[in-house]
Amino acid sequence: MNYTQIITAAENFAKEQLGQDTTGHDWFHTDRVRNTAGLIAEMEQADVFICTLAALLHDVADEKLNPSKEAGLRKVHNWLAEHLSDEGQIRHIMLIIETMSFSGGGGEPMSTLEGQVVQDADRLDALGAIGITRVMVFSGAKGRPVYDPEIAPRDESLQKEYRDYSKGTAVNHFYEKLLKLRDLMNTPYGRKLAEERHAFMESFLEQFYKEWNQGSRKLL
């Protein structure tokens, strides 16, 4: 197969695996990450094919959507082995997918430019208006409240804490992860795109607290 056919096959595989997701890791998220990764790759002169394929498959392997991290990675590796003959490309894509997760403290540093590009694209989709809606959808799916002033943000430095979705609130997740992402961007263009989205989230939180406090005032 040529590159176009492989990308089309990856699109269909991702749609099949993620089409029913209701946690914010659906096909539309994957498609946005793919498109953003392609844009950053062009700006940073990275390998667009590697970036595109890794972006399309990154959530197929996500441990949140599989019995285990190992099971998800095995699923993606098996698919790649059926569609790519270049072992170097397979190893590169798997390396990106294995190390791109936030994982409670920023994750492992990306060792290749393509990995940095895909990681930036994924993190950008957790910022701005899209990021706000995704964290609300994810929190609802996991049974977390939007906000509780009695619950303080957690220290998300440990993966065990980060993966404990039963605790915390949607708004606290801004401080536990989302507002940290701007400073974790790898590429110059990724950082540029993150600035506007980060500022929008800060503005949202300011308005959120203003409305929350107004609605919590007792007149009698």
Backbone as a ProteinNet text record, in pm:
[ID]
protein_1_A
[PRIMARY]
MNYTQIITAAENFAKEQLGQDTTGHDWFHTDRVRNTAGLIAEMEQADVFICTLAALLHDVADEKLNPSKEAGLRKVHNWLAEHLSDEGQIRHIMLIIETMSFSGGGGEPMSTLEGQVVQDADRLDALGAIGITRVMVFSGAKGRPVYDPEIAPRDESLQKEYRDYSKGTAVNHFYEKLLKLRDLMNTPYGRKLAEERHAFMESFLEQFYKEWNQGSRKLL
[TERTIARY]
84	0	87.4	38.2	110.1	67.6	133.2	108.1	-37.9	-99	-238.4	-330.6	-306.1	-387.8	-368.6	-246	-219.1	-289.6	-286.1	-353.3	-504.1	-561.2	-704.1	-739.2	-655.6	-678.3	-669	-574.4	-559.3	-680.1	-732	-853.6	-969.3	-988.3	-1097.5	-1079.6	-956.3	-926.9	-957.2	-915.4	-940.1	-1090	-1162.1	-1307.7	-1374.7	-1328.9	-1385.4	-1360.1	-1240.9	-1202.3	-1258.5	-1273.9	-1306.8	-1444.2	-1515.6	-1640.8	-1747.1	-1745.8	-1847.9	-1801	-1684.5	-1631.8	-1713.5	-1737.7	-1812.7	-1733.7	-1601.1	-1518.8	-1435.4	-1453.7	-1372.1	-1252	-1239.8	-1130.1	-1186.2	-1282.3	-1351.1	-1276.6	-1338.4	-1276.9	-1252.4	-1343.4	-1326.9	-1203.7	-1177	-1053.5	-932.3	-935.1	-824.2	-803.1	-911.2	-901.2	-843	-884.3	-826.9	-677.6	-638.9	-497.2	-417.5	-473	-406.2	-384.2	-487	-477.9	-380	-385	-292.5	-149.7	-130.7	3.1	59.4	-24.5	21.1	63.2	-13.8	18.6	151.6	168.8	293.5	410.8	389	495.9	547.4	456.2	498.4	578.2	533.6	602.1	740.1	751.8	876	961.2	916.2	988	1009.4	903.4	905.8	845.2	857.3	802.6	650.6	578.4	432.7	366.6	418.4	357.9	365.9	483.4	499.8	410.1	406.6	324.2	175.9	133	-7.5	-48.5	31.4	-3.7	-1.6	97.2	103.6	-15.1	-53.2	-167.9	-297.4	-313.9	-435.5	-449.3	-336.8	-340.8	-317.7	-288	-241.2	-345.3	-473.3	-573.1	-626.9	-600.3	-636.4	-562.5	-442	-359.7	-378.1	-454.7	-463	-513.4	-447.2	-484.5	-622.3	-670.3	-805	-912	-877.2	-974.9	-945.3	-851	-812.4	-800	-799.2	-783.4	-654.7	-549.6	-422.3	-342.7	-239.4	-151.9	-87.4	-44.7	21.8	-73	-198	-295.3	-319.5	-327.6	-348.1	-230.3	-110.4	8.7	22.9	-10.9	-3.8	-101.6	-220.5	-321.1	-268.2	-206.9	-154.5	-35.8	53.1	170.1	127.1	28.3	-19.7	-76.3	-148.4	-204.5	-91.7	5.3	117.8	193.4	214.5	288.3	215.5	84.1	5.8	6.8	35.6	21.4	151.9	256.1	385.4	493.3	580.4	691.1	820.6	825.2	945.9	949.4	1039.4	1049.1	1088.3	1170	1210.6	1091.8	1002.6	882.8	791.8	779	696.2	752.1	883.1	944.4	926.9	942.3	929.8	788	689.4	550	516.1	560.9	534.1	602.3	723.3	793.6	714.4	660.6	580.4	459.2	386.1	262.9	290.6	400.2	434.1	468.9	521.2	576.3	503.4	390.6	328.4	231.2	193.4	93.6	142.2	47.7	79	123	49.8	85.3	112.5	43.5	49.5	158.3	259.9	363.6	431.6	380.2	440.6	489.5	503.3	547.5	696.6	742.6	883.8	912.1	1032.6	1066.7	1065.3	1012	1009.6	1148.8	1193.3	1330	1340.8	1226.3	1231.7	1143.9	1174.1	1094	950.1	931.6	796.4	716.4	782.5	716.2	676.5	763.6	732.9	612.9	606.3	496.2	362.8	357	232	190.6	284.8	254.1	197.6	257.1	205.4	62.6	36.9	-96.6	-200	-164.5	-255.3	-280.3	-176.1	-190.6	-271.2	-256.2	-333.9	-483.2	-521.1	-662.8	-719.5	-633.8	-678.6	-681.3	-656.9	-655.2	-769.1	-793.8	-891	-1034.5	-1121.4	-1263.6	-1286.3	-1211.5	-1223	-1179.9	-1070.3	-1021.7	-1121.8	-1187.3	-1287.2	-1403.4	-1454.7	-1567.4	-1526.5	-1404.4	-1361.5	-1347.5	-1296.2	-1281	-1417.3	-1514.5	-1648.6	-1712.8	-1697	-1750.5	-1684.4	-1552	-1479.2	-1521.1	-1533.9	-1571.6	-1711.8	-1802.9	-1937.8	-1938.4	-1857.1	-1849.2	-1793.4	-1707.1	-1645.1	-1716.5	-1827.7	-1904.7	-1844.9	-1757.5	-1697.7	-1783.7	-1798.4	-1872.8	-1797.2	-1871.2	-1806.8	-1714.4	-1762.7	-1682.6	-1735.3	-1645.6	-1679.8	-1573.9	-1610.1	-1510	-1441	-1497.4	-1436.8	-1328.2	-1318.7	-1220	-1106.6	-986.5	-870.8	-810	-745.1	-674	-571.9	-553.6	-461.2	-321	-225.2	-89.3	-87.2	-76.1	-84.4	52.9	149.7	284.7	299.9	205.5	214.3	110.8	151.3	61.3	-61	-44.6	-157.2	-264.2	-220.2	-314.4	-380.3	-299.5	-351.6	-458.7	-442.5	-535.2	-654.8	-661.5	-773.9	-885.2	-971.9	-1074.2	-1192.6	-1200.3	-1315.4	-1308.9	-1193.9	-1175.8	-1159.6	-1176.9	-1153.5	-1275.2	-1255.7	-1363	-1311.9	-1405	-1367.5	-1282.8	-1324.2	-1250.5	-1112.2	-1100.1	-968.2	-872.1	-926.2	-841.3	-769.6	-825.1	-754.6	-618.1	-615.7	-492.3	-404.2	-465.9	-391.6	-322	-377.5	-318.5	-322.8	-443.3	-461.9	-377.8	-370.9	-296.4	-144.7	-101.8	41.3	89.6	-3.8	33.6	107.3	71.2	137.8	288.9	333.6	476.8	543.1	463.8	519.2	527.3	488.7	495.9	640.8	658.8	792.9	843.7	755.5	797	761.7	836.4	803.2	661.4	619.4	485.3	378.3	407.2	314	295.4	405	395.7	315	332.5	257.2	107.4	68.6	-72.6	-129.4	-46	-92.8	-124	-56.9	-72.9	-218.7	-279.8	-417.2	-513.8	-494.3	-584.9	-570.5	-447.6	-423.4	-493.1	-479	-541.2	-693.2	-750.8	-895.5	-941	-866	-903	-894.5	-795.1	-785.4	-905.4	-946.2	-1062.7	-1189.4	-1200.5	-1315	-1323.1	-1211.5	-1210.8	-1248.1	-1199.6	-1234.3	-1385.3	-1445.6	-1589.9	-1664.5	-1612.9	-1676.4	-1686.8	-1575.1	-1576.4	-1666.7	-1670.1	-1757.5	-1903.1	-1943.8	-2081.9	-2111.3	-2016.7	-2036	-2058.6	-1976.1	-1986.8	-2115.1	-2156.7	-2284.1	-2399.2	-2394.9	-2502.7	-2502.6	-2394.5	-2383.6	-2416.4	-2437.3	-2465.9	-2609.1	-2619.8	-2751.8	-2793.3	-2911.6	-2958.4	-3029.1	-3083.5	-3153.7	-3099.3
-120	0	124.9	230.2	357.1	433.4	548.6	623.1	666.2	707.6	750.9	636.9	518.5	402.9	364.3	375.7	342.6	440.7	568.2	669.9	645.1	611.9	582.8	461.9	359.7	240.4	274.7	361.7	403.7	484.2	568.5	643.5	548.4	449.9	354.5	273.8	236.1	160.5	245.2	371.3	460.3	484.4	503.9	523.4	400	283.8	158.5	143	179.3	160.7	269.3	391.6	505.8	564.9	510.5	570.5	580.8	490.8	490.1	555.1	613.1	672.5	794	807.6	921.9	995.7	979.8	1042.9	1159.3	1194.9	1301.5	1249.9	1115.7	1054.8	985.7	1050.7	991.4	1018.4	977.7	996.8	1144.1	1231.3	1372.3	1431	1385.7	1425.1	1378.1	1252.5	1196.5	1273.5	1306.7	1379.4	1519.2	1585.8	1718.2	1707.5	1607.1	1589.3	1561.2	1477.7	1448.6	1575.2	1657.6	1779.3	1879.6	1894	1985.5	1935.1	1804	1746	1771.7	1759	1786.1	1930.9	2021.8	2164.3	2194.8	2142.8	2166.8	2100.4	1980.8	1909.1	1990.3	2051.3	2134	2255.8	2317.5	2436	2401.5	2281.3	2241.6	2148.6	2120.9	2036.1	1894	1839.3	1701.3	1610.3	1479.7	1381.1	1376.9	1430.7	1441.7	1303.9	1207	1074	1008.7	1013.2	955.1	1025.8	1157.4	1235.1	1202.8	1193.2	1166.3	1028.4	928.8	792.3	776.8	833.3	825.3	896.8	1011.9	1085.6	1006.4	942.9	866	746.4	688.8	565.9	587	709.5	728.6	688.7	717.3	682	541	477.6	336.5	254.4	300.8	229.8	279.6	385.9	448.5	350.2	347.4	252.5	283.3	408.2	440.5	367.9	325.5	264.4	117.5	59.9	-80.2	-149.1	-282.9	-354	-317	-283.3	-242.5	-164.4	-96.2	-23.7	-120.6	-235.9	-335.1	-387.9	-410.2	-460.9	-358.8	-231.9	-127.4	-113.7	-118	-107.5	-227.9	-343.9	-465.3	-457	-403.2	-387.6	-297.6	-185.5	-92.3	-153	-220.1	-280.5	-385.1	-465.3	-567.3	-503.4	-391.9	-324.1	-268.6	-206.3	-149.6	-258.4	-371.9	-480.7	-534	-521.8	-567	-465.8	-339	-234.1	-165.3	-181.2	-118.4	-224.7	-210.6	-304.5	-250.1	-121.2	-56.2	-68.7	-152.6	-175.1	-48.2	35.8	160.5	253.5	259.9	342.3	287.8	155.9	94.3	127	111.1	139.8	286	375	518.4	553.2	502.1	530.8	473.7	352.6	291.9	370.1	418.5	499	624.6	689.3	810.1	778.1	674.4	640	596.7	526.1	476.9	588.5	700	802.3	936	946.3	1077.9	1114.7	1022.1	1049.6	1150.7	1229.6	1324.3	1249.5	1144.2	1051.8	1119	1225.9	1282.1	1381.6	1391.1	1487.4	1541.1	1513.2	1562.6	1453.1	1330.4	1219.4	1223.1	1121.6	1115.2	1213.9	1270.2	1361	1286.5	1351.2	1292.4	1297.7	1186.1	1176.6	1213.6	1230.9	1266.6	1388.4	1459.9	1576.4	1536.3	1423.5	1377.9	1349.8	1291.7	1268.4	1398.6	1496.8	1627.2	1691.1	1675.7	1733.2	1670.4	1538	1468.9	1496.2	1497.9	1527	1668.2	1764.3	1900.9	1907	1836.8	1837.9	1779.7	1672.3	1610	1703	1768	1859.5	1983.1	2029.1	2144.4	2114.5	1990.6	1955.1	1947.2	1958.5	1965.5	2109.9	2204.6	2346.2	2420.1	2543.1	2628.6	2581.8	2627.5	2592.8	2443	2379.2	2233.9	2163	2206.9	2145.3	2156.3	2271.4	2291.6	2194.4	2184.1	2094.3	1949	1914.6	1775.5	1737.2	1827.3	1792	1780.5	1858.5	1846.3	1713.3	1677.5	1550.1	1433	1437.8	1329.6	1316.6	1430.7	1427.5	1371.6	1410	1354.6	1204.3	1158.2	1014.7	937.6	1002.2	936.8	967.7	1045.5	1073.3	1179.3	1263.2	1369.1	1495.4	1568	1693.7	1801.3	1903.2	2014.4	2089.1	2117.1	2196.1	2173.9	2175.8	2172.1	2254.4	2369.1	2455.3	2390.9	2281.2	2212.7	2113.6	2087.5	1990.8	2067.3	2054.9	2125	2043.9	2111.1	2036.7	1941.5	1826.9	1725	1746.2	1685.5	1679.4	1567.6	1605.4	1506.5	1454.4	1457.3	1416.3	1265.5	1191.8	1046.6	990.3	891.8	835.3	773.2	711	649.4	753	872.7	979.2	1031.7	1045.5	1099.3	1009.1	879.4	783.7	753.1	812.4	788.1	885.8	844.7	934	950.8	870.9	877.2	997.8	1062.6	1174.8	1304.9	1415.4	1545	1599.9	1713.4	1780.2	1823.4	1860	1905.8	2032.8	2127.7	2253.5	2231	2142.4	2114.2	2058.9	1989.7	1931.2	2038.7	2158.7	2268.8	2289.8	2286	2310.8	2186.5	2070.4	1945.4	1910.9	1957.7	1924.6	2037.8	2086.7	2169.4	2296.6	2365.8	2491.6	2469.8	2345.2	2313.1	2289.1	2264.7	2217.3	2321.5	2448.5	2552.5	2547.1	2529.9	2529.8	2396.7	2297.2	2166.4	2144.7	2246.5	2232.9	2215	2132.7	2098.7	2190.7	2229.3	2299.2	2447.6	2532.2	2675.2	2702.9	2633.2	2658.4	2605	2494.4	2442.3	2541	2602.3	2701.1	2822.4	2862.9	2977	2947.8	2830	2793.6	2779.7	2736.6	2714.2	2843.9	2952	3078.2	3124.5	3130.6	3179.3	3087.6	2958.4	2863.4	2869.5	2885.3	2897.3	3021.7	3132.9	3258.2	3245.4	3173.5	3154.9	3076.5	2974.4	2896.8	2980.2	3065.7	3153.9	3247.5	3299.1	3386.5	3310.7	3186.1	3103.2	3083.3	3051	3027.2	3153.9	3268.2	3394.1	3417	3394.4	3410.4	3303.7	3181.3	3072.2	3106	3150.1	3182.2	3301.7	3398.4	3515	3470.9	3386	3339.4	3245.6	3161.7	3068.7	3145.8	3246	3322.8	3405.4	3460.1	3532.7	3439.1	3317.5	3222	3158.7	3180.3	3119.5	3218	3344.3	3445.8	3432.2	3437.4	3431.8	3573.7	3615	3748.6	3751.6	3640	3634.3	3520.6
0	0	0	-63	-57	68.2	90.8	213.9	226.8	116.8	120.9	162.6	110.7	146.9	293.7	342.1	482.5	575.1	541.1	622.8	624.4	509.5	502.6	588.8	583.9	666.1	814.4	851.3	991.1	1036.9	949.3	980.9	1011.8	926.9	945.7	1073.7	1103.5	1225.9	1349	1347.5	1460.4	1479.8	1370.4	1379.3	1439.7	1397.9	1448.6	1598.1	1642	1781.7	1873.9	1823.2	1908.5	1881.9	1784.3	1741	1848.5	1946.2	2050.9	2180.7	2180	2302.9	2344.1	2476.4	2529.5	2637.4	2636.3	2739.8	2685.8	2559.2	2501.3	2425.7	2414.7	2339.1	2213.9	2150.9	2037.4	1906.2	1795.6	1664.8	1634.1	1674.9	1643	1713.4	1836.2	1904.2	1824.6	1784.5	1707.1	1577.4	1510	1383.3	1404.1	1510.8	1540.6	1569.6	1648	1680.5	1553.6	1464.9	1338.2	1256.6	1246	1166.2	1227.2	1359.5	1427.1	1416.7	1430.4	1417.2	1278.4	1175.4	1039.5	1021.7	1081.6	1073.1	1141.7	1262.8	1335.7	1263.9	1211.5	1140.8	1022.6	949.7	835.7	882.6	990.6	1042.8	1099.6	1159.3	1225.4	1138.5	1015.7	920.5	972.9	1031.2	1078.5	970.9	989.4	896.5	911.8	813.8	823.2	827.8	755.1	754	891.2	952.6	1086.2	1185.9	1181.9	1274.2	1255.7	1130.4	1100.9	1149.9	1121.6	1160.9	1313.5	1378.9	1525.1	1588.4	1532.2	1585.5	1568.8	1453.1	1428.4	1522.4	1564.2	1643	1792.5	1834.4	1972.3	2077.2	2053.6	2154.6	2138.6	2026.3	2012.1	2118.2	2153.2	2251.1	2393.4	2413.3	2545.6	2650.6	2765.2	2869.7	2928.7	2911.1	2959.2	2878.9	2757	2666.9	2638.7	2713.3	2694.8	2829.9	2830.2	2957.9	3030.3	2955	3013.5	2909.1	2954.5	2861.8	2763.4	2814.6	2730.3	2621.6	2657.1	2560.4	2449.9	2486.7	2387.6	2293.1	2346.9	2263.5	2171.2	2221.4	2140	2023.3	2047.8	1942.2	1830.3	1868.4	1768.5	1694.3	1766.4	1702.2	1599.4	1636.4	1542.9	1416.2	1432.8	1316.1	1228.4	1289.4	1213.4	1138.2	1203.4	1139.9	1016.3	1015.1	900.1	785.8	815.6	715.1	675.7	755.6	724.4	712.9	614.7	598.6	656.3	684.8	735.7	887.9	939.5	1084.5	1158.7	1094.5	1157.2	1179.6	1081.9	1096.8	1206.6	1211.9	1315.6	1453.7	1471.4	1601.8	1638.5	1540.4	1566.4	1611.7	1542.7	1577.7	1714.8	1742.6	1873.3	1984.6	1961.6	2062.4	2095.2	1992.7	2013.9	2100.3	2063.2	2133.2	2276.6	2297.6	2431.4	2528.5	2477.8	2567.4	2564.3	2493.5	2478	2588.5	2675.3	2777.5	2880.4	2934.5	3042	3167.4	3204	3312.7	3446.8	3476.6	3610.5	3636.1	3551.5	3579.9	3457.3	3341.7	3219.7	3128.9	3183.5	3100	3071.3	2999	2960.8	2847.3	2844.4	2733.4	2600.5	2498.5	2365.5	2303.4	2246.4	2194.9	2047.4	1977.9	1836.1	1810.3	1703.7	1666.4	1637.9	1570.5	1539.5	1666.7	1765	1892.7	1959.8	1954.3	2011.8	1943.1	1811.5	1733.9	1773.7	1778.1	1809.1	1953.6	2043.4	2182.8	2197.4	2127.5	2130.8	2077	1967.4	1908	2003.5	2072	2167.4	2285.8	2333.9	2447.2	2408.7	2287.7	2242.7	2243.5	2219.8	2219.5	2360.7	2461.4	2600.4	2650.1	2560.5	2596.1	2526	2569	2503.6	2519.7	2429.7	2436.8	2424	2333.7	2317.3	2444.7	2504	2627.1	2740.8	2750.9	2856.1	2838	2716	2693.8	2714.8	2676.4	2692.6	2839.9	2923.1	3064.2	3131.4	3086.8	3143.2	3101.1	2973.8	2925.1	2998.1	3011.4	3077.2	3223.4	3292.4	3433.8	3451	3361.2	3367.6	3347.1	3253.1	3226.4	3345.2	3423.6	3538.4	3669.3	3663.3	3784.1	3873.9	3820.4	3901.2	3894.9	4006.1	4003.3	3926.8	3882.1	3813.6	3908.7	4030.5	4124.7	4265.2	4360.4	4502	4574.5	4630.1	4694.7	4814	4864.8	4979	4936.5	4806.7	4756.1	4688.1	4740.7	4684.4	4570.1	4474	4368.6	4428.1	4363.6	4412.9	4357.1	4425.6	4372.9	4270	4142.1	4035.2	3992.7	4083	4045.6	4035.8	4091	4088.1	3991.8	3911.9	3812.7	3878.1	3996	4064.5	4095.8	4140.7	4172.2	4045.5	3940.2	3815.3	3754.7	3768.5	3709.6	3800.8	3919.8	4009.6	3974.3	3880.2	3827.1	3921.9	4027.7	4117.3	4209.6	4217.9	4308.7	4230.9	4301.1	4239.5	4168.2	4101.4	4028.5	3891.5	3804.8	3671.4	3679.7	3761.2	3771.9	3831.5	3927.4	3984	3879.6	3780.4	3675.9	3595.2	3591.2	3526.5	3593.3	3726	3800.6	3806.8	3804.8	3813	3681.8	3569.1	3439.5	3337.5	3306.5	3187.6	3187.2	3299.9	3304.2	3306.1	3318.6	3313.2	3170	3080.1	2947.1	2863.8	2877.4	2797.2	2815.4	2938.4	2967	2936.1	2896.3	2861.4	2710.6	2632.9	2487.8	2442.4	2339.6	2291.9	2181.9	2092.4	1971.1	1976.6	1906.7	1902.5	1853.2	1747.5	1695.8	1790.6	1856.5	1956.2	2070.2	2115.2	2222.3	2178.4	2053.9	2000.8	2002.5	1956.4	1954.7	2096.3	2190.7	2327.9	2400.6	2366.1	2438.5	2437.9	2320.4	2310.5	2385	2371.5	2436.8	2588.7	2636.4	2780.2	2835.1	2765.4	2808.9	2813	2716.1	2713.7	2836.4	2876.2	2994.4	3121.2	3131.5	3247.3	3253.7	3138.3	3132.6	3171.3	3124.4	3160.3	3310.9	3374	3518.5	3595	3549.6	3614.1	3611.4	3495.1	3481.7	3560.5	3562	3635.5	3784.1	3844.5	3986.9	4016.2	3924.3	3942	3947.6	3854.5	3851.7	3968.7	4005.1	4116.4	4246.2	4268.4	4392.3	4396.8	4282.7	4278.2	4310.2	4254.6	4275	4411.5	4488.1	4621.4	4732.5	4700.4	4801.6	4854.3	4985.1	5048.7	5089.9	5048.8	5080.8	5216.8	5261.6	5389.3	5474.5
[MASK]
++++++++++++++++++++++++++++++++++++++++++++++++++++++++++++++++++++++++++++++++++++++++++++++++++++++++++++++++++++++++++++++++++++++++++++++++++++++++++++++++++++++++++++++++++++++++++++++++++++++++++++++++++++++++++++

